[in-house]
Amino acid sequence: MYSEMRDLYPLMQIIHQKGDNTLIFEARFESGNLQKVVKVNEFEYQLTLRTDLYTSRHTQWYYFQVNNMQAGMPYHFTIVNFTKHNSLHKCGLSEADAKKHKVGWRRTGDEIKYYKNNAGQGRRQYFSLTWTFPFPHDQDTCYFAHCYPYTYSNLQEHLVAISKDPVKFKFCKIHILCHSLAGNIVYVLTITSPPRSGKGTKKKAVTLTARVHPGETNSSWIMKGFLDYILGDSDKAQILQENFVFKVVPMLNPDGVIVGNHRCSLTGQDLNRKYGSNMKKFYPSFWYTRNMIKRVMGEHDVFLYCDIHGHNRKQNVFMYGCDRKQQAKAPYMHPRVFPLLLSKSCPDKFSFPDCRFRVQKSKKGIGRVEMWKMGINNSYTLEASICRSKLGCRQSTHFSVKDLESIEQHFCGALLSCCVHKKEEHEKVVKQQARVNSKVLNSDVLDWDSSSQTSDSPISCDLVAHQIKLCTKKKTKTSGKHFHSIAKNRSHKSKNTQGIETQHKIFQVLDPVKKVRTPITANSRRCRGFSVLLQ
């Protein structure tokens, strides 16, 4: 463990002789993950990722730096310890391009493949991700990542910018929800317009959370898009501020984000199963989030809860919800109405047929289920592919940062559509959804993929997921300081990942002006294997 407060950092022991063209790798920075590199030949390198701290699993997220390259030479990289059978892959970023051409993270790489290798141990199978990349500049500094990185420092910088804006700060109050196991601040934001004199209308509440899983960085970009939109000066944002109280927890697992984990916290546990836990000491952010929402429910009618995630094996953006045995009564909507409205607002990214609404026993403890049990009818998990959309005009195109940020703009539009003020307008919306009952959605959206399974996907396909039933009962199955010390021992044996052929990589460049603060430096970190991001 290395603490910023003690000014203790490991020395970069790089033995480099003049004329030596060996690439230099580094991952001892915030959110970095790379455990070991073996040079196979002059232009080929074999990479091993670190597992999540205090586990022997979860190798998916990777984020590392490369320099001392020769321009134009076809370097071949292979990550050898993935454990997932299916994958969608990504690649990196160049500082030279960032400075000269203002180019950031972008998808790149050639000859990308994802396949089963022979390094399995016992029953565990391992998979490799390979790609070839000719660096565009000599002696450049490039970064490769699983998906567009979004660190704890990025979040803090964003919140500082909001707090310094006199207009935004009037509508947004930033508070400390709690501290993580390592002492990092877990923030909660309250967003609403100031009360007006003479207006006694009680506002409804909307609660949003994100970044339970550190490796799902796209969820943070979606959350950033939401904050930018809801605090913007558009008429729709103003209407939402006047009619809702938004409670937002933008990063639930800061410790895991800082150390470069893919899925777990410093307890070595998947926190997406701990929303219902009463172990305040071990899962403080979840204990305080649940109790914060309980207090909000005592003061407001909570209209909607949404936990934002990234999906490593499915494409498009979609939702998981919770159906009730009985039909929801006014003023509540059927839980399938909101995802349907979102699909109409964002037809080239959001797929309603990919949405599922069953509550399985295996999903006990996840956010949407626990909030649904607490009485929030519209309780969802929003999943965004780390890869791409396969809908409409965006078919086979990768999601950019701007795409991810725009999703919450459509989210706000759908929220406004289902909560219009006038009664007759609300009834009109309901009738429009009722007409969808027994009808198939637009053909460009109807693309079922029930075979993929993830942390929150059902085993069986919900064949009525494209129908909205508003009038009949339906049977359902229920079933500050920037950083503090993190952990001492960071070296772990990594284990490999599963896969099939890969499809994409990402190439991107870091901001040449800002430097990432690295309060912690790890000997190794670990990643999951989709395409490569280059910066």
KALIN-V588086 format. One record per helix or strand of 3 or more residues. SS is the DSSP state (@ for helix, = for strand). FROM is the first residue (numbers start at 0). TO is the last residue. Records with the same first field share a line. If there is no record, write none. Layout:
SS = FROM-TO ; FROM-TO
This chain:
= = 23-25 ; 35-40 ; 43-47 ; 62-66 ; 73-81 ; 88-90 ; 104-106 ; 109-115 ; 126-133 ; 140-144 ; 171-178 ; 184-190 ; 203-209 ; 243-248 ; 300-310 ; 316-319 ; 377-384 ; 530-533
@ = 94-100 ; 151-163 ; 165-170 ; 217-229 ; 234-242 ; 253-258 ; 270-272 ; 283-298 ; 334-344 ; 351-353 ; 360-362 ; 366-372 ; 391-393 ; 400-417 ; 422-433
